[in-house]
């Protein structure tokens, strides 16, 4: 062990400000590891891979700004993870799948302002997840945080919000209000509707492909060409077919009002290489949806 850490009965504690990286020589049989009040700013990939018996991991009051999504691989026995008092503006929720026995997650006093929709995907397999220490973060009163509140109140939910006095703000400059009293909008997954699912146009002509999307928050749209041709089209393989799928750059989109956006892509002077399947993809914090359009030349 490094001289900056103390080891006793499978407990390792490191609280020296001279430590700027996660120690790599912690005994493999360690059950509780406390890295506190150090200058550690990043938690790298597989930072605790050799500590398979670890049950308690405290990374509190350091200077951590980022955590790799795979930082916690091989921590199958971990019960408690505390990250209080750091500088985290986001948390790698997908990393929870590497800690299937996690019971307590502490994120008190960080810089978290919202909770992504995909976080809920990694919660159902956890027996008990205590998110009570989410206060003292600059939470925004948006639909993302409303999803967490709704999930915590549902029957049989693994989420326990012990602190019902969580504060959120409409913007970081405004005064906070109780989340339970805030008029939180609900996130709505995008829905995409193409103007036509199959388009036939002659060689050399011009064609416009259009799709309309709804959702909240208002989704953004992108166009993707997925295949160079289909069984409906001339069996001639373009030279760039091995580069598919690829995102298309030249398209227009506009949002006439909140919750609605449309987009068009114009193809001028059609050639056989333009034939194939195009997808209009809509995305917001609640999810992704897409609709295919087949073009025959």
N, C-alpha and C positions, 0 to 999 in steps of 0.2 A: 504493500500500500504506500501511496505517497505520504510524505511527512505532513502534508496539509490536511489530511483526513484522519479521523479517529475510528478505529474498529474495535467492537466489543460485542461478543455473543451474537454474531451474525447481523449486527447492526453497524452500518457505516455512516458516519456523519462528516460532511465536508462543508465548512462554512468560512473558508478563508477567502478574502477578496482577491488574493493572488491567483485564484483558480479562474481560468478563462475558457476552459473546454471541459466537456464531460470526461471524467477519469476513465481510463481504459484498463486499469489493473485492479478493479474492485474484485474481492474474492467471489468465486463462482457460487458459493453456498449462501451468499447474503440474502437475508429475508426482508430487511428494511434498509433503504438507501435514502439519505437526506442530503440533498445538495441545496444549501440555503445561503443567501447573502453573498453570492459570488458574482463574478463578472461574466458568467456564461451567457452568451447572446443567442446561440443557435444549438438546437438538438439535432444532430445528424442522423442519417439513415442507420438503422440497426445499432443505435447507441448503447443498448443494454442487452444485446443478443446473447451474451454469455451468462446472463443472470436469470436463468430459467426458473429458479426457485423464489424469485423476488415477489413479495406480496404487497409491499408498501413502497411507493415511490413518491417522494416529496421533492419537488423542484421549485420551491417557494422563494419569493423575494430575491430573484436574480435580475438579470437584464435580458431575458429571453424574448426575442422578437419573432422568431420563426421555429417551427417544428416540422421536420420532414414527415410526410405521410406514413413512412415505414420506420419511424423512430422506435416504435414499440413492438417490433416483431419478436417472437419467441417469449413474450411475457404472458404465457398462458395461465399462470397462477396469480397474476396481479389482481389485488382486491381494491386497492386505493391509489388514486393518482391525483396529486395536488399540484396545481400550477398557479396558486394565488400569488398576487403581487409581482407580476411580470409586465411585459410590454406587448402582449399578444393582441393583434387586431383581428386575427383569425385562428381557428383551431382545425386541425386535420381530422374531421369527424370520421372519415373512412378508416383511420387508424384504430378505431374502437374494435374492429373485427379481429385485431390481433390480441385483444384483451377480453376474451369471452366471459371471464369471471369478475370483471370490474363491477364494483358496487358503488363506489364513491368517486365522483369527479369534481374537483374544486377549481373554479375559474374566477374566484373573487378578485376584484381590484386589478383588472386588466384594461385593454382598450377595445374590447368587443363592442360592436355597435349593431350587429344583426346576426341572425342565425340562418344559414342557407337551408333551402328546402331539402336538399339531399341528406342533411343530418339525420332526419327521421328514419332514413333507410337503414341506418346502422344501429338503431336503438332497440327494435323489437326483440332481438335475441339476447338482450341483457336482462338478467333476473331483476335487478334493482339498481337504478341509476339515480343518484341524488344530485340534482342540479340546483340545490337550494342556495349555493354560494355564487349566484350569478349577479348579485347586486354590486353596486359600485363599478359598473361598466356603463359606458355611454350608449345604452340601448336606444334604437330608433323605434318609434311607434309605427311599425309597418306590418305588412301581412306576414313577413317571415316570423316575427316573434309571436304573432297571433297563432301560428300553426303549432308552436311549442306549447302555448297555454292551452289550446284546445286538446292537444294530445295528452297533456298532463292531467286533464280533467276527465278523459274518457275512461270507461270501465276497463279495469285490468291493465291500465297503462303502466309501463315500467318506469316512467318518469315521475319523480316526486319533487314538486316545487314547494319546499317548506316555507320559503319566504313569499307570502302573497302580497308583499308591499314593494315589489319590484317597480322601479321608476323607468319611464321611457320619455323620449322627446321627439317632437315632430322634426326638429333639426337640432344639430349640435349646439346651436346658439340659443335655443328656446329653453324656458324653464321646464323642468321635468314634471310629469304627472304619473299617478298610479296606473299601471298597466290595466288593472281591473276596471278602471274608470275611463280608459281611453277608448275612443271609437276606432277600433282597429279594423281595417279593411281585410277581407279574406283573399288570399292568393288564389288565382284561377289558372290552371294549366292551359297553355295555348291550344287553340283549335284552328286548323288550317283548312281552307276550302279553295281549291283551284277553280279558275273560270271554266276550264275544260280538262278532263283527264286524258284525252286522246286528241291529238291535233295532226291533221294531214295537210301538207302544203307542198306545192310543186317546186322543183329545182329552180334556184335563182330568185325565188320570191322572198318577201319579207314577212316575218311572223312575230307576234307579240304573245308571250306567255305571262299570265297573271295569276296571282293568288291573294286571298284575303285572310287575315288572321285576327282572332280575338283572344283576349286573356288579360289577366291583371297580376302584376303591372303590365303595361303595354309591351307586347313582345317585340323583339327585333327579328328581322327576316334575313336569311341568306339563301342563295341558290347553289345547288350542287348538281353537277352532271355525273350520274352514277354509271351509266353504260353508254358505249359508243353506238350501239344499234340493238334492236330487239328483233324478235321473229316476225315483226310486222313490217320490217324495213329491208332495204337492199342489203344483201349479204356481202358487204364489202368492209373489211376491217381498216379503219383509219390508222395512220401511223402513230397517233398519240393515244391509242386505246389502252396502252399499258400504264398510262398516267392517271387513269380513272380509279376511283372517283376523285373529283377535284372541285374546289370551290370556284365559283365564277365571280368575277369582280365587277363587270360592267352591268349594273342593274340599278333601278330606281325604287325607292320606297318612301312612303309618306304615312303619317298618322293624322287623320282628320279629327280625331278626338281620343280621349283617354280610353284605353282598352281595345282600340282598333288600329290595325295597320295593314296597308296593302303594298304590294310590290309588283313591278313588271320587269321583264327582261326582253330586250329586242334582239332578234337575230336577223341580220340583213344579208341578202344574197345567199340563200340557203344552198349548202352543198351536202353531199351524202354524209360527210363527217359530222354534220350537225344533228343527224338523226340519232335517236336513242331516248334514254329516260332521264328526265330532269326532276329534281326534288326541291320543293320550296320548304324550307325548314324554319320554324318559329321557335324562339326560346325566350323564357323569362326565368325568374328565380323559382317558379313553381314546377318547371319541367320543360321538356322539348317535344314538339310534335312536327310531323312533316307529311306532305302529300306529294305523290308522284304524278308526273305528266309525261306521257309518251308522245314523241314527235316522229312522224313518218314523213320521209321526203320521197 
